[in-house]
Amino acid sequence: MMQSTPLYRTAKGEAYVGNSLELLAELPDNCIDLVMTSPPFALRRQKSYGNVEETEYVQWIKPFGQEVFRVLKESGSFVLDLGGAYRSGVPSRSLYNFRVLLAFCDEIGFQLAEDFYWFNPAKLPSPIEWVNKRKLRAKDSVNTVWWFSKTNFPKADVRKVLTPYSDRMKKLIQDPESFYTPKKRPSGHDISDAFGKDNGGAIPSNLLSIPNTESNSSYLRICKELGIERHPARFPSELPAFFIKMLTDEDDVVLDIFGGSNTTGFTAEALRRKWITFEINHDYLSSSVFRFLDGQSSATMQRVLDELSKNDANYFINKPTCALNPSNKAKSKAESKAQGELFAFGATVL
Ligand SMILES: C[S@@+](CC[C@H](N)C(=O)[O-])C[C@H]1O[C@@H](n2cnc3c(N)ncnc32)[C@H](O)[C@@H]1O
């Protein structure tokens, strides 16, 4: 599909270094099933990965949205993770993430298929001035995640992301008669006999509780061993995994236009989807290759890194080994419980 040469690739995916606005222009219309991405946020303090001022944010991101609209299939979805922010110098929230939502729907033509909220229970309190020092605000631990679509009926199936039943629901399924009498509720819900049927899990809510506590991945291990700076703003693989599972089938194409450490490509690979990743920072994308070489020694990784020193290295990973394991041991019991209640899906380990 692309004219540029990737930095690295697998049989299913390709990772390109460059400005995604230029790289998007190489893609034909209507070719992508899901764009899953997390852009640089409108944070007050500039970070090393290129945040732009809050006020310019909508203007900055709109051309990316227009290109995404063009390359998405009619059945496609665009999932945009945006962290909240405070306005400069005052304890009042920026509206930038809501302005993006309105601009994308009103000016580009996207539908808001559903608004999701990613709750990260492991998030540290911030901003320090308003939360820790002056105790004026609660800690901000929720990102808005806008699920956009081109039409009112994008491809979607929540049965692929069912969550485990609560203990109460499990008991109800075992013995429905002692729990409820079939009848129509004032709310309009028809609590019929079918209510007690085991569907394999509960329908997930739009609040995704996922601690961002990756600590035992090959990516982090090798970054540490080789003294390489890890990407400072990664999302956990559970976040793209949820949307990839719900919104695509195997061999569909998933694109991340702000790829960072290529969490999305890695997750798509593990879930047997095709993937394309764009990332402007060569170093970030180079070290993301560690994700696909689980179990390799740091000497091997260094050799691969050397081969990736050119932008168009076209390094082929013959047998990628991606371990996608949401229930990793590093998570505390409390975090696992929070996740189990609100969000869980079958772990895929390849
Ligand atoms: C929030 S990070 C994404 C992190 C990623 N989700 C992960 O888990 O590693 C945003 C990324 O967008 C990249 N970026 C910023 N402007 C870009 C552009 N115009 N084209 C491509 N990448 C860009 C930054 O270098 C940064 O790595």
The ligand as an SDF file (V2000), in Angstrom:
LIG
                    3D

 27 29  0  0  0  0  0  0  0  0999 V2000
    1.3740    9.7440   23.2750 C   0  0  0  0  0  0  0  0  0  0  0  0
    2.6600    9.1740   22.2350 S   0  0  0  0  0  0  0  0  0  0  0  0
    2.0510    7.6190   21.6610 C   0  0  0  0  0  0  0  0  0  0  0  0
    2.4760    6.4750   22.5470 C   0  0  0  0  0  0  0  0  0  0  0  0
    2.0110    5.1220   22.0770 C   0  0  0  0  0  0  0  0  0  0  0  0
    0.5730    4.9700   22.1690 N   0  0  0  0  0  0  0  0  0  0  0  0
    2.6710    4.0270   22.8850 C   0  0  0  0  0  0  0  0  0  0  0  0
    1.9680    3.2480   23.5750 O   0  0  0  0  0  0  0  0  0  0  0  0
    3.9010    3.9570   22.8760 O   0  0  0  0  0  0  0  0  0  0  0  0
    2.5200   10.1930   20.8180 C   0  0  0  0  0  0  0  0  0  0  0  0
    3.6020    9.9440   19.7690 C   0  0  0  0  0  0  0  0  0  0  0  0
    3.2900   10.7180   18.6050 O   0  0  0  0  0  0  0  0  0  0  0  0
    4.5240   11.0360   17.9620 C   0  0  0  0  0  0  0  0  0  0  0  0
    4.2500   12.1120   17.0040 N   0  0  0  0  0  0  0  0  0  0  0  0
    4.0500   13.4320   17.2600 C   0  0  0  0  0  0  0  0  0  0  0  0
    3.7870   14.1010   16.1130 N   0  0  0  0  0  0  0  0  0  0  0  0
    3.8160   13.1820   15.0990 C   0  0  0  0  0  0  0  0  0  0  0  0
    3.6290   13.2410   13.6970 C   0  0  0  0  0  0  0  0  0  0  0  0
    3.3250   14.3970   13.0850 N   0  0  0  0  0  0  0  0  0  0  0  0
    3.7470   12.1090   12.9650 N   0  0  0  0  0  0  0  0  0  0  0  0
    4.0350   10.9200   13.5790 C   0  0  0  0  0  0  0  0  0  0  0  0
    4.2290   10.7910   14.9150 N   0  0  0  0  0  0  0  0  0  0  0  0
    4.1190   11.9070   15.6680 C   0  0  0  0  0  0  0  0  0  0  0  0
    5.4470   11.3820   19.1260 C   0  0  0  0  0  0  0  0  0  0  0  0
    6.8040   11.2780   18.7590 O   0  0  0  0  0  0  0  0  0  0  0  0
    5.0090   10.3710   20.1880 C   0  0  0  0  0  0  0  0  0  0  0  0
    5.8620    9.2320   20.1860 O   0  0  0  0  0  0  0  0  0  0  0  0
  1  2  1  0
  2  3  1  0
  2 10  1  0
  3  4  1  0
  4  5  1  0
  5  6  1  0
  5  7  1  0
  7  8  2  0
  7  9  1  0
 10 11  1  0
 11 12  1  0
 11 26  1  0
 12 13  1  0
 13 14  1  0
 13 24  1  0
 14 15  1  0
 14 23  1  0
 15 16  2  0
 16 17  1  0
 17 18  1  0
 17 23  2  0
 18 19  1  0
 18 20  2  0
 20 21  1  0
 21 22  2  0
 22 23  1  0
 24 25  1  0
 24 26  1  0
 26 27  1  0
M  CHG  2   2   1   9  -1
M  END
$$$$
